[in-house]
Amino acid sequence: MEKAKIDYSAEREIVLKQIMERSGIDYKQELENIFEQLLRLGESPNPVIQGLGFVPPYFGKDDIKLIIIGQDPTIRNEERRNNIICTLNLDKSGALRGYVEQICEGLGITIDNVFATNIFKYFYTIPPAQTFDLLKKHLPYNLELLNKELELLPKAPVITLGEPVLKLLTNDKAKVRNYWGYNPKTKSRDDDFDSVGTDDNNEIRRVFYPFCHQPSLRKQFYQENIKKHLESVKGKLKS
């Protein structure tokens, strides 16, 4: 992977500047540092697209009461990648924003109380679902920046979206449904919901609550338990 010139879209450049001013984090320099480290790893089965740079976090305009961690912004439609202005496309209406708003409503907050970021803030050539081992290999070079972001908001609760994120931050056998009290025999919820503790092989050293990614809501188990899960998380945050 050779070093490439980064070409941010004009809109993303504006958002990136605002985020850098609010957070005090020099995302551009952080990106260069990450890419330099990835360069030393040599050839990749799923190359990083350096030229598109970072997708900035979503930083709500009110007090931040929830941190959301996603995986990466690599949508399959290559032409639309440069149109992604912030993490999870939370600046636009759509299914993913609707899901985040559902989570916020269940927790008694609004999307303006959300800080959303990805572990990997850059684009891969193809969505990395089939190259999970590569994500594990790249994880250490991205954790430092992620933890800097988390340090900005030490009291805000954290949730993760999707099973790959949960696995990356804990272990390969982790499943979101197990933190939702899933019983494999009955294929329904038997136990209470749970969180990932700081001692649970946890890469971010923060308690966090695993959520399924938005497409998984089509599964009956998650449909039946999303409201109960939100009630449980809300109760634990108040306790």
LUMKOLMI-281539 format. One record per residue (C-alpha): residue number from 1; y, z, x. Coordinates in Angstrom, 3 decimals. Example, Ala and Ser with C-alpha at 12.3 -4.5 7.8 and 13.67 -1.06 7.14 Angstrom:
BEGIN
<pos=1	north=-4.500	up=7.800	east=12.300> .
<pos=2	north=-1.060	up=7.140	east=13.670> .
//
This chain:
BEGIN
<pos=1	north=0.000	up=0.000	east=0.000> .
<pos=2	north=3.245	up=-1.145	east=1.603> .
<pos=3	north=6.557	up=0.540	east=0.895> .
<pos=4	north=8.401	up=-1.322	east=-1.856> .
<pos=5	north=11.990	up=-1.354	east=-3.052> .
<pos=6	north=12.398	up=0.748	east=-6.177> .
<pos=7	north=14.069	up=-1.010	east=-9.097> .
<pos=8	north=14.978	up=1.410	east=-11.885> .
<pos=9	north=16.127	up=0.014	east=-15.198> .
<pos=10	north=19.775	up=0.755	east=-15.965> .
<pos=11	north=18.913	up=3.090	east=-18.855> .
<pos=12	north=16.351	up=5.021	east=-16.851> .
<pos=13	north=18.844	up=5.316	east=-13.979> .
<pos=14	north=21.290	up=7.062	east=-16.329> .
<pos=15	north=18.650	up=9.485	east=-17.625> .
<pos=16	north=17.402	up=10.132	east=-14.097> .
<pos=17	north=20.908	up=11.005	east=-12.915> .
<pos=18	north=21.388	up=13.411	east=-15.831> .
<pos=19	north=18.036	up=15.094	east=-15.163> .
<pos=20	north=18.789	up=15.459	east=-11.457> .
<pos=21	north=22.126	up=17.094	east=-12.270> .
<pos=22	north=20.580	up=19.512	east=-14.779> .
<pos=23	north=17.513	up=20.416	east=-12.746> .
<pos=24	north=18.863	up=20.334	east=-9.209> .
<pos=25	north=15.755	up=18.370	east=-8.200> .
<pos=26	north=16.312	up=15.177	east=-6.195> .
<pos=27	north=13.656	up=13.126	east=-7.967> .
<pos=28	north=14.361	up=10.015	east=-5.940> .
<pos=29	north=13.733	up=11.815	east=-2.668> .
<pos=30	north=10.664	up=13.523	east=-4.129> .
<pos=31	north=9.345	up=10.115	east=-5.159> .
<pos=32	north=9.843	up=8.703	east=-1.681> .
<pos=33	north=8.003	up=11.682	east=-0.199> .
<pos=34	north=5.061	up=11.232	east=-2.568> .
<pos=35	north=4.817	up=7.499	east=-1.904> .
<pos=36	north=4.929	up=8.062	east=1.858> .
<pos=37	north=2.004	up=10.459	east=1.572> .
<pos=38	north=0.061	up=8.061	east=-0.642> .
<pos=39	north=0.678	up=5.274	east=1.881> .
<pos=40	north=-1.264	up=7.250	east=4.462> .
<pos=41	north=-4.322	up=7.261	east=2.195> .
<pos=42	north=-4.794	up=3.522	east=2.669> .
<pos=43	north=-6.086	up=0.995	east=0.154> .
<pos=44	north=-6.525	up=2.101	east=-3.438> .
<pos=45	north=-8.857	up=0.829	east=-6.184> .
<pos=46	north=-5.914	up=1.198	east=-8.574> .
<pos=47	north=-2.674	up=0.630	east=-6.642> .
<pos=48	north=0.527	up=2.474	east=-7.482> .
<pos=49	north=3.452	up=0.291	east=-8.578> .
<pos=50	north=6.184	up=1.701	east=-6.390> .
<pos=51	north=8.861	up=-0.711	east=-7.554> .
<pos=52	north=9.154	up=0.878	east=-11.013> .
<pos=53	north=9.842	up=4.297	east=-9.534> .
<pos=54	north=9.756	up=7.493	east=-11.602> .
<pos=55	north=9.787	up=8.023	east=-15.325> .
<pos=56	north=12.125	up=11.025	east=-15.670> .
<pos=57	north=11.167	up=14.115	east=-17.664> .
<pos=58	north=12.416	up=14.655	east=-21.200> .
<pos=59	north=14.886	up=17.538	east=-21.097> .
<pos=60	north=15.868	up=18.805	east=-24.544> .
<pos=61	north=19.539	up=19.567	east=-25.076> .
<pos=62	north=18.998	up=23.119	east=-26.383> .
<pos=63	north=17.321	up=26.181	east=-24.841> .
<pos=64	north=13.923	up=25.151	east=-23.503> .
<pos=65	north=11.168	up=27.039	east=-25.334> .
<pos=66	north=8.207	up=24.778	east=-24.555> .
<pos=67	north=6.967	up=22.798	east=-21.545> .
<pos=68	north=4.636	up=19.856	east=-22.173> .
<pos=69	north=2.602	up=18.348	east=-19.335> .
<pos=70	north=1.151	up=14.864	east=-19.728> .
<pos=71	north=-0.806	up=12.663	east=-17.331> .
<pos=72	north=1.081	up=9.484	east=-16.360> .
<pos=73	north=3.182	up=6.737	east=-17.990> .
<pos=74	north=0.868	up=3.770	east=-17.321> .
<pos=75	north=0.671	up=1.982	east=-20.656> .
<pos=76	north=-1.517	up=-1.119	east=-20.773> .
<pos=77	north=1.307	up=-3.485	east=-21.719> .
<pos=78	north=2.852	up=-4.238	east=-18.331> .
<pos=79	north=5.975	up=-5.882	east=-19.759> .
<pos=80	north=6.920	up=-2.717	east=-21.632> .
<pos=81	north=6.546	up=-0.315	east=-18.716> .
<pos=82	north=10.075	up=-0.749	east=-17.459> .
<pos=83	north=11.323	up=0.073	east=-20.972> .
<pos=84	north=9.955	up=3.607	east=-20.763> .
<pos=85	north=13.067	up=5.696	east=-20.254> .
<pos=86	north=11.625	up=9.211	east=-20.256> .
<pos=87	north=8.310	up=11.059	east=-20.369> .
<pos=88	north=6.120	up=10.527	east=-23.455> .
<pos=89	north=8.767	up=8.174	east=-24.869> .
<pos=90	north=10.318	up=11.191	east=-26.554> .
<pos=91	north=13.667	up=9.438	east=-26.791> .
<pos=92	north=12.131	up=7.012	east=-29.310> .
<pos=93	north=10.478	up=7.432	east=-32.697> .
<pos=94	north=6.752	up=6.727	east=-32.723> .
<pos=95	north=3.308	up=8.270	east=-33.003> .
<pos=96	north=3.574	up=10.295	east=-29.808> .
<pos=97	north=6.984	up=11.728	east=-30.640> .
<pos=98	north=5.684	up=12.456	east=-34.151> .
<pos=99	north=2.809	up=14.429	east=-32.647> .
<pos=100	north=5.153	up=16.418	east=-30.417> .
<pos=101	north=7.385	up=17.114	east=-33.421> .
<pos=102	north=4.315	up=18.349	east=-35.317> .
<pos=103	north=3.560	up=20.725	east=-32.445> .
<pos=104	north=7.174	up=21.892	east=-32.366> .
<pos=105	north=7.240	up=22.506	east=-36.115> .
<pos=106	north=4.047	up=24.538	east=-35.870> .
<pos=107	north=5.603	up=26.680	east=-33.128> .
<pos=108	north=8.888	up=27.145	east=-34.970> .
<pos=109	north=11.042	up=25.102	east=-32.581> .
<pos=110	north=12.448	up=21.571	east=-32.416> .
<pos=111	north=12.063	up=18.720	east=-29.963> .
<pos=112	north=15.436	up=19.707	east=-28.506> .
<pos=113	north=13.677	up=22.831	east=-27.177> .
<pos=114	north=11.162	up=20.759	east=-25.183> .
<pos=115	north=10.887	up=19.915	east=-21.505> .
<pos=116	north=8.194	up=17.244	east=-21.072> .
<pos=117	north=6.921	up=15.903	east=-17.762> .
<pos=118	north=3.886	up=14.117	east=-16.328> .
<pos=119	north=1.719	up=15.134	east=-13.401> .
<pos=120	north=2.023	up=11.567	east=-12.100> .
<pos=121	north=5.494	up=10.246	east=-12.822> .
<pos=122	north=4.930	up=6.734	east=-11.495> .
<pos=123	north=2.891	up=3.769	east=-12.702> .
<pos=124	north=-0.578	up=2.665	east=-11.650> .
<pos=125	north=-1.589	up=-0.977	east=-11.818> .
<pos=126	north=-3.973	up=-0.243	east=-14.682> .
<pos=127	north=-4.239	up=2.855	east=-16.889> .
<pos=128	north=-6.192	up=5.225	east=-14.604> .
<pos=129	north=-8.802	up=6.347	east=-17.146> .
<pos=130	north=-11.512	up=4.608	east=-15.121> .
<pos=131	north=-10.213	up=5.849	east=-11.766> .
<pos=132	north=-10.186	up=9.593	east=-12.389> .
<pos=133	north=-11.411	up=10.302	east=-8.865> .
<pos=134	north=-8.254	up=8.599	east=-7.603> .
<pos=135	north=-6.116	up=10.922	east=-9.718> .
<pos=136	north=-7.884	up=13.908	east=-8.173> .
<pos=137	north=-7.214	up=12.453	east=-4.744> .
<pos=138	north=-3.526	up=11.971	east=-5.560> .
<pos=139	north=-3.118	up=15.327	east=-7.318> .
<pos=140	north=-2.138	up=17.462	east=-4.282> .
<pos=141	north=0.751	up=15.133	east=-3.475> .
<pos=142	north=2.177	up=15.542	east=-6.979> .
<pos=143	north=1.594	up=19.242	east=-7.597> .
<pos=144	north=4.480	up=20.372	east=-5.426> .
<pos=145	north=7.002	up=18.515	east=-7.570> .
<pos=146	north=5.337	up=19.641	east=-10.812> .
<pos=147	north=5.496	up=23.267	east=-9.694> .
<pos=148	north=9.180	up=22.876	east=-8.765> .
<pos=149	north=9.804	up=21.763	east=-12.342> .
<pos=150	north=7.854	up=24.693	east=-13.756> .
<pos=151	north=9.825	up=27.114	east=-11.595> .
<pos=152	north=12.995	up=25.983	east=-13.381> .
<pos=153	north=11.670	up=27.473	east=-16.624> .
<pos=154	north=9.611	up=30.538	east=-15.690> .
<pos=155	north=9.515	up=32.004	east=-19.206> .
<pos=156	north=8.772	up=28.870	east=-21.234> .
<pos=157	north=5.169	up=28.553	east=-22.505> .
<pos=158	north=3.202	up=25.546	east=-21.279> .
<pos=159	north=0.890	up=23.168	east=-23.140> .
<pos=160	north=-1.036	up=20.203	east=-21.754> .
<pos=161	north=-1.840	up=16.948	east=-23.532> .
<pos=162	north=-5.256	up=15.382	east=-23.107> .
<pos=163	north=-8.540	up=16.201	east=-21.451> .
<pos=164	north=-7.857	up=14.495	east=-18.085> .
<pos=165	north=-4.835	up=16.756	east=-17.550> .
<pos=166	north=-6.919	up=19.824	east=-18.375> .
<pos=167	north=-9.630	up=18.709	east=-15.937> .
<pos=168	north=-7.128	up=18.001	east=-13.174> .
<pos=169	north=-5.553	up=21.431	east=-13.514> .
<pos=170	north=-8.869	up=23.311	east=-13.828> .
<pos=171	north=-12.251	up=21.635	east=-13.270> .
<pos=172	north=-14.243	up=18.505	east=-14.099> .
<pos=173	north=-16.274	up=20.235	east=-16.820> .
<pos=174	north=-13.315	up=21.509	east=-18.839> .
<pos=175	north=-13.008	up=20.253	east=-22.416> .
<pos=176	north=-10.057	up=20.709	east=-24.746> .
<pos=177	north=-12.302	up=21.440	east=-27.732> .
<pos=178	north=-13.798	up=24.480	east=-25.965> .
<pos=179	north=-10.337	up=26.061	east=-25.945> .
<pos=180	north=-10.190	up=25.388	east=-29.664> .
<pos=181	north=-13.311	up=27.481	east=-30.341> .
<pos=182	north=-15.677	up=24.508	east=-30.702> .
<pos=183	north=-19.365	up=25.236	east=-31.396> .
<pos=184	north=-21.524	up=22.273	east=-30.253> .
<pos=185	north=-24.327	up=23.240	east=-32.647> .
<pos=186	north=-22.210	up=23.248	east=-35.796> .
<pos=187	north=-19.588	up=20.806	east=-34.431> .
<pos=188	north=-16.965	up=23.061	east=-35.944> .
<pos=189	north=-14.784	up=25.974	east=-34.904> .
<pos=190	north=-16.606	up=29.277	east=-34.575> .
<pos=191	north=-14.495	up=31.282	east=-32.142> .
<pos=192	north=-10.800	up=31.972	east=-31.702> .
<pos=193	north=-8.591	up=29.628	east=-29.724> .
<pos=194	north=-7.993	up=30.385	east=-26.086> .
<pos=195	north=-5.666	up=29.593	east=-23.202> .
<pos=196	north=-6.214	up=28.766	east=-19.552> .
<pos=197	north=-5.438	up=31.906	east=-17.580> .
<pos=198	north=-3.838	up=32.147	east=-14.156> .
<pos=199	north=-7.199	up=33.096	east=-12.603> .
<pos=200	north=-9.130	up=30.205	east=-14.175> .
<pos=201	north=-9.072	up=27.809	east=-11.218> .
<pos=202	north=-5.568	up=26.953	east=-12.399> .
<pos=203	north=-3.516	up=24.580	east=-10.223> .
<pos=204	north=-0.137	up=25.461	east=-11.749> .
<pos=205	north=-0.641	up=29.240	east=-11.719> .
<pos=206	north=0.764	up=29.518	east=-15.243> .
<pos=207	north=-0.994	up=30.334	east=-18.489> .
<pos=208	north=-1.219	up=27.154	east=-20.541> .
<pos=209	north=-2.629	up=25.983	east=-23.859> .
<pos=210	north=-4.700	up=22.766	east=-23.899> .
<pos=211	north=-3.967	up=20.295	east=-26.677> .
<pos=212	north=-5.726	up=17.038	east=-27.402> .
<pos=213	north=-3.830	up=13.809	east=-26.785> .
<pos=214	north=-2.340	up=12.147	east=-29.864> .
<pos=215	north=-5.102	up=9.498	east=-30.386> .
<pos=216	north=-7.729	up=12.267	east=-30.506> .
<pos=217	north=-6.179	up=13.568	east=-33.727> .
<pos=218	north=-8.267	up=10.905	east=-35.459> .
<pos=219	north=-11.328	up=13.038	east=-34.738> .
<pos=220	north=-12.291	up=15.261	east=-37.632> .
<pos=221	north=-12.522	up=18.447	east=-35.554> .
<pos=222	north=-8.940	up=18.176	east=-34.344> .
<pos=223	north=-7.648	up=17.099	east=-37.748> .
<pos=224	north=-9.188	up=20.180	east=-39.330> .
<pos=225	north=-7.970	up=22.612	east=-36.693> .
<pos=226	north=-4.562	up=21.459	east=-35.472> .
<pos=227	north=-2.658	up=23.722	east=-37.881> .
<pos=228	north=-4.880	up=26.700	east=-37.093> .
<pos=229	north=-4.495	up=26.044	east=-33.383> .
<pos=230	north=-0.708	up=25.975	east=-33.686> .
<pos=231	north=-0.755	up=29.210	east=-35.684> .
<pos=232	north=-2.914	up=30.826	east=-32.994> .
<pos=233	north=-0.685	up=29.663	east=-30.142> .
<pos=234	north=2.442	up=30.749	east=-32.008> .
<pos=235	north=0.911	up=34.182	east=-32.589> .
<pos=236	north=-0.001	up=34.581	east=-28.928> .
<pos=237	north=3.471	up=33.573	east=-27.817> .
<pos=238	north=4.972	up=36.314	east=-30.006> .
<pos=239	north=2.542	up=39.005	east=-28.843> .
//
